[in-house]
Amino acid sequence: MPRPLSEKQSLEQECAELPGQIAAYQRELDASPPENKARREMREWQIRRAQKRMAEVEARLAKVNAESEP
């Protein structure tokens, strides 16, 4: 059984994955026809949510890094 990730490792992993998720949502948004307003609005919302989460993760990671420094 793998060892659980530390908070720092977990945040670093999430920070590395979020740009890929944002890019995937953007590709889906770009591929959506303008007539499909509901789908486009959902992708725009997902992009904003992922960007907000990335800012939160980066802030928490900075705090964890600051606390671990002597």
C-alpha atoms as one frame of an Amber mdcrd trajectory, in Angstrom:
protein
   0.000   0.000   0.000   1.472   3.397  -0.956   2.345   5.876   1.730  -0.113
   8.797   2.074   1.105  12.045   0.589   2.076  14.878   2.865   0.118  18.102
   2.579   2.984  19.672   0.627   3.201  16.755  -1.803  -0.558  16.758  -2.270
  -0.606  20.488  -3.012   2.331  20.205  -5.415   0.602  17.378  -7.261  -2.668
  19.307  -7.531  -0.781  22.433  -8.659   0.861  20.385 -11.419  -2.461  18.866
 -12.580  -4.624  22.002 -12.653  -3.050  23.667 -15.739  -3.783  20.504 -17.738
  -7.387  20.517 -16.578  -7.754  24.187 -17.492  -6.270  23.514 -20.944  -8.656
  20.582 -21.488 -11.650  22.724 -20.517 -10.439  25.463 -22.869 -10.118  22.980
 -25.754 -13.653  21.747 -25.067 -14.891  25.333 -24.955 -13.161  26.131 -28.247
 -14.696  23.023 -29.838 -18.217  23.834 -28.630 -20.481  25.453 -31.199 -21.571
  28.995 -30.306 -25.207  27.847 -30.499 -24.697  25.483 -27.547 -24.821  28.230
 -24.940 -25.400  25.957 -21.926 -22.354  23.814 -22.696 -20.160  26.853 -23.285
 -21.291  28.475 -20.030 -20.528  25.240 -18.154 -16.985  25.093 -19.596 -16.406
  28.772 -18.786 -17.553  28.111 -15.217 -15.247  25.087 -14.944 -12.302  27.176
 -16.169 -13.003  29.925 -13.607 -13.397  27.352 -10.824 -10.099  25.643 -11.737
  -8.291  28.996 -11.929  -9.641  29.948  -8.504  -8.612  26.578  -7.087  -5.128
  27.008  -8.543  -4.755  30.358  -6.798  -5.892  28.778  -3.508  -3.490  25.851
  -3.881  -0.573  28.136  -4.726  -1.314  30.271  -1.647  -1.509  27.224   0.630
   1.665  25.801  -0.881   3.486  29.087  -0.287   2.304  29.040   3.330   3.439
  25.438   3.826   6.823  26.238   2.258   7.226  29.320   4.472   6.408  27.323
   7.597   8.916  24.598   6.739  11.800  27.035   6.257  13.981  27.698   9.333
